[in-house]
Amino acid sequence: MFSKLYKYQVKELWYIARYFYAAMIGAVLLGLFVSATRIPGVVQFVNAITILGFILSCIAMIVFSVIYDYQNQQGKRSYFFRSIPAKESAVFSSRLAYYFTYHILTVLVFAIGITIFIVSNTAVEMKLPFHIAFSTVKDFFLQPKLIGLIFLLVVYTGLEHIISMMFAITIGSQAIFKKLGVGGPILVYFLHYIAMQIITLISMLLIPISIRLPQNFDTDFQFEIVFESMISEMSKVFSAQSNDIKIIGIGFILTTFVTWIIMSIWIYKASKNKISLN
């Protein structure tokens, strides 16, 4: 049943998503063609349009993925989606996989497009052959630490977005919010966002685990994990004992994961026969 639900959701959004991805790929090809002319003013203009188009396409994909999920849970397609005899685990996991599929696909298309943009821009700015510019960019970005950091950011932001959206739509679509319609998920998301910001701030300040920043980012790119709370660092700054913040609290990572687990359990329990069908 997971496969049936997953395919239904992915196929449904694909009818629109394919046009956005085609537009992103088309923008890359156009950028390559224009970059080959090496006309500085024209190249810069087209590059700016390409970046703007990429960003707008990514935002559109996020918006449409949320809209389609909402319609499956509460909107015009909810009767069909909810009529499928599936367990809570299948409903929850299929939605999670649906969001992750388009998150990863969008990130990959965006990353490839931006890489080509940077390479072509480097070739024009430095007046280098395309393959040499590609080698230069590759040597910079293919650093293990940088790749690891980017991977963690992609996974973290993906989970943050996916769980937050699923939570807002699932809880905001329950009977108690029926009169609010689409306002239910919006209200739940707003309250969740405020709560998470407060939890994150408190965790950063009070939980004694932080990252010590390098003294000089130009010569030293090493980060050190220290078991100190950021509140002590902030007190030094406010009391004029120090001019710079030297450690950044990362305790919010722990509380965020705990919160995600709680939210996921809540979503799971509310994933079947507890959503108001209009």
Secondary structure, DSSP 4 states (H G I P E B T S, - for coil): -HHHHHHHHHHHHHHHHHHHHHHHHHHHHHHHHHHHHT-HHHHHHHHHHHHHHHHHHHHHHHHHHHHHHHHHHTSTTHHHHHHS---HHHHHHHHHHHHHHHHHHHHHHHHHHHHHHHHHHHHHHHT--HHHHHHHHHHHH--HHHHHHHHHHHHHHHHHHHHHHHHHHHHHTSGGGGGGTTHHHHHHHHHHHHHHHHHHHHHHHHSS-EEEPPS-TTT----EEE---HHHHHHHHHTTS-SS--EEE-THHHHHHHHHHHHHHHHHHTSSS-S---
